Amino acid sequence: MSTLTEWLAMDGHGPYVWSAYLITLVVLALNVVQPALAKRNLVRAATRRLRREGL
């Protein structure tokens, strides 16, 4: 168990390294989620506009 703890601590650099990994994962997730949400909103707006115009 101490080997795992030492590995996670990374000689005192663990908090920096793991926070960098976390920030990277959050940014990557946002790069996937935001375009999907924007597309969904765009499709909904286009659908509403077409219904309003009677097409």
FENTACOR-V147027 format. One record per residue. RES is the residue in one letter. SS is DSSP state (2 for helix, 1 for strand, 0 for the rest). Layout:
RES&SS / RES&SS
This chain:
M&0 / S&2 / T&2 / L&2 / T&2 / E&2 / W&2 / L&2 / A&2 / M&2 / D&2 / G&2 / H&0 / G&2 / P&2 / Y&2 / V&2 / W&2 / S&2 / A&2 / Y&2 / L&2 / I&2 / T&2 / L&2 / V&2 / V&2 / L&2 / A&2 / L&2 / N&2 / V&2 / V&2 / Q&2 / P&2 / A&2 / L&2 / A&2 / K&2 / R&2 / N&2 / L&2 / V&2 / R&2 / A&2 / A&2 / T&2 / R&2 / R&2 / L&2 / R&2 / R&2 / E&2 / G&0 / L&0
